Amino acid sequence: MALEIELKFSLCSEAATQLPALLAKLGYAQLPGQFMLHNAYFDAYIDTESDQQTPWFRHHDMGLRSRQKQGRFEQTLKLAGTQHGALQQRPEYNVPCSGLLPVLADFPVEVWPADVDIPLLQQQLQQLFNTDFLRQCWLLEVAAGCQLELVYDSGLIKTATAEQPIAELELELISGPVEPLFELAGQLIQHLPLRTGWLSKAARGYLLAGVNQLTPSYQVPSTLSAQVRALQHTEACYLYQSEPALLAHCQLLLQALLPSLTAECQRLAEECLQQLAVSGAAVFSAKAYNLLLLRLARQLRAA
């Protein structure tokens, strides 16, 4: 099992052309690797006691994916993880396979609940959506013993009836301490119009396939971590629904954060509140907002 620790951002393709020059300016002059990735996401619909079919993997907060990369296939099972700001951490199991259809029995026995019927799950597997994209990849030695992978993905999320574009930057910790991951991300936010990614490719795919739905909540939680999650969930709901009340709720959540913040984060949050009052949803693309989420992710991970 591996623990995936990564920061996710959206970045438009025009701005992404600045990446090679910016990385060279920061001391990373190597040319990127480049390859296509073809990914298929699956679930198994199992009858419940209420005679309704439930997507088993989503119900257990798992994600099942197969991937074709440079002629080789790999299947991945992702388990429940944590997310704060741009930071996502999820345990995952990666197993070689012979094609795009996963073979569930090839995963270690310990990943499954005790009462699971693996042959039944295998029989009921359905492909929900694809993510097909071109990946540019830089392997960066950022400090002694610390290696990061920076990738830029451009392509499409596709179901049988709909599609959405992919334009994302990801920073993943390969080895060493995690702090350089946040430091490099902060440098990139200063120079590029990065927007913190609350919804991963998979999360957007499940929405596009109708497996998941975004339901607004107008509660204000009492803990910092829950407030950050609520803020990003509300932002994601606004992205899909454009409901003005969601912007008003973002204002309440930013105000609720203030007592728990460091002086630097308070300054950023207050700037975000001013931008929200003046320019509305444009705040989500603002440098102050994305730096705030990065600082909060760092703080919550250290807590």
C-alpha positions as CSV (number, residue, x, y, z in Angstrom):
1,M,0.0,0.0,0.0
2,A,1.2,3.5,-0.8
3,L,0.0,6.8,0.8
4,E,-0.5,9.3,-2.0
5,I,0.2,12.9,-0.8
6,E,-0.4,15.5,-3.5
7,L,-1.6,19.0,-4.1
8,K,-4.0,19.6,-7.0
9,F,-4.8,22.8,-8.9
10,S,-6.6,23.8,-12.1
11,L,-4.5,25.7,-14.6
12,C,-5.7,26.8,-18.0
13,S,-3.7,25.6,-21.0
14,E,-2.5,29.1,-22.0
15,A,-0.9,29.7,-18.6
16,A,0.6,26.2,-18.6
17,T,2.9,27.2,-21.5
18,Q,4.8,29.3,-18.9
19,L,5.7,26.2,-16.8
20,P,9.0,25.2,-18.5
21,A,10.4,28.8,-18.3
22,L,9.2,29.3,-14.7
23,L,10.7,26.0,-13.5
24,A,14.0,26.9,-15.2
25,K,13.9,30.2,-13.3
26,L,13.3,28.3,-10.1
27,G,16.3,26.1,-10.8
28,Y,14.7,23.1,-12.5
29,A,15.8,23.2,-16.1
30,Q,15.1,19.6,-17.2
31,L,12.7,18.9,-20.1
32,P,9.5,17.2,-19.1
33,G,8.6,13.6,-20.0
34,Q,5.4,13.4,-22.0
35,F,2.9,10.5,-22.5
36,M,-0.8,9.7,-22.9
37,L,-2.8,8.1,-20.1
38,H,-6.1,6.3,-20.7
39,N,-8.1,5.7,-17.5
40,A,-11.3,3.9,-16.9
41,Y,-13.3,4.1,-13.7
42,F,-15.7,1.4,-12.4
43,D,-18.3,0.6,-9.8
44,A,-20.5,-2.4,-9.0
45,Y,-24.2,-2.0,-8.6
46,I,-25.5,-4.3,-5.9
47,D,-29.1,-4.8,-4.9
48,T,-29.8,-3.7,-1.3
49,E,-32.6,-4.7,1.1
50,S,-34.7,-1.9,-0.2
51,D,-34.5,-3.3,-3.7
52,Q,-32.4,-0.4,-4.9
53,Q,-29.1,-0.7,-6.6
54,T,-26.2,1.0,-4.8
55,P,-22.8,1.8,-6.3
56,W,-20.7,-0.4,-3.9
57,F,-17.4,1.3,-4.2
58,R,-18.7,4.8,-3.8
59,H,-20.8,3.6,-0.8
60,H,-17.6,2.5,0.8
61,D,-15.7,5.7,-0.1
62,M,-13.4,3.7,-2.5
63,G,-12.4,4.4,-6.1
64,L,-11.6,1.7,-8.6
65,R,-9.6,2.7,-11.7
66,S,-7.6,1.0,-14.4
67,R,-4.9,2.8,-16.4
68,Q,-3.1,2.2,-19.7
69,K,0.3,3.9,-19.9
70,Q,2.8,3.3,-22.6
71,G,1.4,-0.1,-23.5
72,R,1.1,-1.3,-19.9
73,F,-2.0,-1.7,-17.7
74,E,-2.4,-1.1,-14.0
75,Q,-5.4,-1.2,-11.7
76,T,-5.7,1.0,-8.6
77,L,-8.0,0.9,-5.6
78,K,-8.1,4.1,-3.6
79,L,-9.4,4.0,0.0
80,A,-10.9,6.8,2.1
81,G,-8.5,9.6,2.8
82,T,-8.4,13.2,3.9
83,Q,-8.5,16.5,2.0
84,H,-7.6,20.0,3.2
85,G,-7.2,22.9,0.8
86,A,-5.2,21.7,-2.1
87,L,-3.8,18.7,-0.2
88,Q,-5.2,15.2,-0.8
89,Q,-4.0,12.1,1.1
90,R,-5.4,8.7,0.2
91,P,-4.1,5.2,0.7
92,E,-4.0,3.3,-2.6
93,Y,-3.2,-0.1,-3.9
94,N,-1.6,-0.5,-7.4
95,V,-1.5,-3.9,-9.1
96,P,-0.4,-4.8,-12.7
97,C,-3.2,-6.1,-14.9
98,S,-3.6,-7.4,-18.4
99,G,-6.3,-5.0,-19.7
100,L,-8.7,-2.2,-18.8
101,L,-11.1,-4.4,-16.9
102,P,-9.9,-4.7,-13.3
103,V,-9.5,-8.2,-11.7
104,L,-10.6,-7.6,-8.1
105,A,-9.2,-10.9,-6.8
106,D,-5.7,-9.6,-7.6
107,F,-5.9,-6.9,-4.8
108,P,-4.6,-7.9,-1.4
109,V,-7.2,-9.6,0.8
110,E,-6.9,-7.0,3.6
111,V,-8.3,-4.2,1.5
112,W,-11.8,-5.7,1.5
113,P,-14.5,-5.6,4.2
114,A,-14.9,-9.0,5.9
115,D,-18.3,-9.8,4.4
116,V,-17.6,-8.7,0.8
117,D,-18.5,-11.1,-2.1
118,I,-15.6,-10.4,-4.5
119,P,-16.9,-12.7,-7.3
120,L,-20.3,-10.9,-7.2
121,L,-18.6,-7.5,-7.3
122,Q,-16.5,-8.6,-10.3
123,Q,-19.6,-9.8,-12.1
124,Q,-21.4,-6.5,-11.5
125,L,-18.6,-4.2,-12.5
126,Q,-19.6,-1.4,-14.9
127,Q,-17.4,1.2,-16.5
128,L,-18.7,4.7,-15.5
129,F,-16.4,7.1,-17.3
130,N,-13.0,7.7,-18.9
131,T,-10.3,10.2,-18.3
132,D,-7.9,10.5,-21.2
133,F,-5.2,13.1,-21.2
134,L,-1.7,14.1,-22.2
135,R,0.6,14.2,-19.2
136,Q,3.7,16.4,-19.0
137,C,5.9,15.3,-16.1
138,W,8.9,16.8,-14.3
139,L,10.8,14.9,-11.5
140,L,12.2,17.5,-9.2
141,E,15.0,17.2,-6.6
142,V,13.9,20.1,-4.4
143,A,16.0,19.4,-1.3
144,A,18.4,16.8,0.1
145,G,16.4,13.5,0.1
146,C,13.2,15.2,-1.2
147,Q,11.8,14.4,-4.6
148,L,8.6,15.8,-6.0
149,E,6.7,15.0,-9.2
150,L,5.1,17.9,-11.0
151,V,2.6,17.0,-13.7
152,Y,0.4,18.9,-16.1
153,D,-2.6,17.1,-17.5
154,S,-4.7,18.2,-20.5
155,G,-7.5,16.1,-22.0
156,L,-11.1,15.1,-21.4
157,I,-13.4,13.4,-18.8
158,K,-15.9,11.4,-20.9
159,T,-19.1,9.5,-20.2
160,A,-21.3,7.9,-22.9
161,T,-23.3,11.1,-23.2
162,A,-21.1,14.0,-21.9
163,E,-17.6,15.3,-21.5
164,Q,-15.6,18.0,-19.6
165,P,-12.1,19.3,-20.2
166,I,-9.1,18.5,-18.1
167,A,-6.5,21.2,-17.4
168,E,-4.8,20.4,-14.1
169,L,-1.5,20.7,-12.3
170,E,-0.5,18.3,-9.6
171,L,2.4,18.2,-7.2
172,E,3.1,14.8,-5.6
173,L,5.5,13.9,-2.8
174,I,7.7,11.0,-4.0
175,S,10.2,10.8,-1.2
176,G,11.4,12.9,1.7
177,P,9.8,15.5,4.0
178,V,6.5,17.1,2.9
179,E,7.4,20.8,3.6
180,P,9.2,21.4,0.2
181,L,5.9,20.3,-1.4
182,F,4.1,23.3,0.2
183,E,7.0,25.7,-0.4
184,L,7.2,24.9,-4.2
185,A,3.4,25.2,-4.5
186,G,3.5,28.6,-2.8
187,Q,6.1,29.8,-5.4
188,L,4.0,28.5,-8.2
189,I,0.9,30.3,-6.9
190,Q,2.9,33.6,-6.9
191,H,3.6,33.2,-10.6
192,L,0.7,31.3,-12.2
193,P,-3.1,31.6,-12.0
194,L,-3.5,28.4,-10.1
195,R,-6.9,27.5,-8.6
196,T,-7.0,25.0,-5.8
197,G,-8.6,21.8,-6.9
198,W,-11.4,20.6,-4.6
199,L,-12.8,18.2,-7.2
200,S,-10.4,15.7,-8.6
201,K,-10.8,14.2,-12.1
202,A,-12.5,11.2,-10.5
203,A,-14.9,13.4,-8.4
204,R,-15.8,15.3,-11.6
205,G,-16.3,12.1,-13.5
206,Y,-18.7,10.7,-10.8
207,L,-20.7,13.9,-11.0
208,L,-20.7,13.8,-14.8
209,A,-21.9,10.1,-14.7
210,G,-24.6,11.0,-12.2
211,V,-23.2,8.7,-9.5
212,N,-22.6,11.6,-7.1
213,Q,-24.4,14.9,-6.6
214,L,-23.3,18.2,-5.0
215,T,-25.8,19.2,-2.4
216,P,-25.3,22.6,-0.7
217,S,-25.2,23.0,3.0
218,Y,-25.6,26.3,4.8
219,Q,-24.3,25.1,8.1
220,V,-21.2,26.8,9.7
221,P,-19.1,24.1,11.4
222,S,-17.2,24.7,14.6
223,T,-13.8,23.3,13.9
224,L,-11.2,24.7,11.5
225,S,-10.8,21.5,9.4
226,A,-14.6,21.3,9.0
227,Q,-14.8,25.0,8.1
228,V,-12.2,24.6,5.4
229,R,-14.0,21.6,3.9
230,A,-17.3,23.5,4.0
231,L,-15.8,26.5,2.3
232,Q,-14.4,24.4,-0.6
233,H,-17.6,22.3,-0.8
234,T,-19.6,25.6,-1.1
235,E,-17.2,26.9,-3.8
236,A,-17.7,23.6,-5.8
237,C,-21.5,23.9,-5.5
238,Y,-21.3,27.5,-6.8
239,L,-19.1,26.3,-9.7
240,Y,-21.9,24.0,-10.8
241,Q,-25.0,25.9,-9.7
242,S,-24.1,29.7,-9.7
243,E,-26.5,30.3,-6.8
244,P,-25.8,33.7,-5.2
245,A,-26.7,32.4,-1.7
246,L,-23.6,30.2,-1.9
247,L,-21.4,33.2,-2.2
248,A,-23.0,34.7,0.9
249,H,-22.3,31.5,2.7
250,C,-18.7,31.6,1.6
251,Q,-18.5,35.0,3.3
252,L,-19.8,33.5,6.5
253,L,-17.3,30.6,6.4
254,L,-14.4,32.9,5.8
255,Q,-15.4,35.0,8.7
256,A,-15.8,31.9,10.9
257,L,-12.2,30.9,10.1
258,L,-10.7,34.2,11.4
259,P,-10.3,33.4,15.1
260,S,-8.4,30.1,14.4
261,L,-5.9,31.6,11.9
262,T,-2.3,32.8,12.2
263,A,-1.6,36.5,11.6
264,E,-0.6,35.8,8.0
265,C,-3.7,33.7,7.3
266,Q,-5.9,36.3,8.9
267,R,-4.5,38.9,6.5
268,L,-5.1,36.6,3.5
269,A,-8.7,35.8,4.7
270,E,-9.5,39.5,5.2
271,E,-8.2,40.2,1.7
272,C,-10.4,37.4,0.4
273,L,-13.5,38.9,2.2
274,Q,-12.8,42.3,0.5
275,Q,-12.4,40.7,-2.9
276,L,-15.6,38.6,-2.4
277,A,-17.5,41.8,-1.6
278,V,-16.2,43.6,-4.7
279,S,-15.9,40.9,-7.3
280,G,-17.9,38.0,-6.2
281,A,-16.9,34.6,-7.5
282,A,-13.7,36.0,-9.0
283,V,-12.2,35.6,-5.5
284,F,-11.9,31.8,-6.1
285,S,-9.2,32.5,-8.7
286,A,-7.4,35.2,-6.6
287,K,-3.9,34.7,-5.4
288,A,-4.9,35.5,-1.8
289,Y,-7.6,32.8,-1.7
290,N,-5.4,30.1,-3.1
291,L,-2.5,31.0,-0.9
292,L,-4.9,30.9,2.1
293,L,-6.0,27.4,1.2
294,L,-2.4,26.3,0.8
295,R,-1.4,27.7,4.2
296,L,-4.4,26.1,5.8
297,A,-3.6,22.7,4.3
298,R,-0.1,23.0,5.7
299,Q,-1.4,24.0,9.1
300,L,-4.0,21.2,9.3
301,R,-1.6,18.6,8.2
302,A,0.8,19.6,10.9
303,A,-1.9,19.6,13.6
